[in-house]
Amino acid sequence: MPSKPPRCPLCGQPRVDEFKPFCSRGCRDRDLLNWFGEDYRVPADQAPDGTADTDRFDEG
């Protein structure tokens, strides 16, 4: 049984090698704009006051 061709992660159309892993320049650019607009986020551990552990210079 043949496997399905890879699909664009944004719209589901068949992937094009030139824009891999996307199907077109438009989907590639939309994905980049999502990163710039902070629609995608990487989880980080933060203290309740909003600072990261490496920002605390007052401790030891």
N, C-alpha and C positions, 0 to 999 in steps of 0.2 A: 504494500500500500504506500503510495508516494506521500511524502510529508507536505504540509501546506507551506507555501512560500512565506517568508517573513513579512510582517505587516508594519505599517507606520504606527508608532506609539500614540500619535495624536488623533489621527482620523481613521485608521484601520485600512487604508488603501495599501496595495502591494508596494513594497519597498523598492526604491531605485538606488542602484549602487552609487551613483554620483552624489546623492544626498543622504547616504546611509547614516543612521538607521531610519531616516524619514523618506517620504514619497516625493517630496518636492522642496523647492527652495522656500516656498511659503510656510510649510510646516516646520522646516528647520529654523526659519526666522521667528516664527511664533514661539517656538520652544525657547529660543534665546531671550526673547522679550519676557517670557515668564520668569526666567532666572533674574533678569535685570529688574523686573517689577517686584521681586521677592515673593512671587507666587509659590515657588519651591523653597523649602527651608530644610536645613539640616538641624536635627535636634541637638541641643546643648544643655548641659547641666549648669544651672545658674542658682545663685543664692537668692533668698527672698527679696533682697534689696536690688536685684538686677545685675549685680557684678559677677564676673567669672572668678573662679578660685585663683587664677593667676593675677588678677587685679588687686589682690589683697596684700598690700605691702606693709601693713601695720602689724601683721602677725609674724613672729619668729623670723 
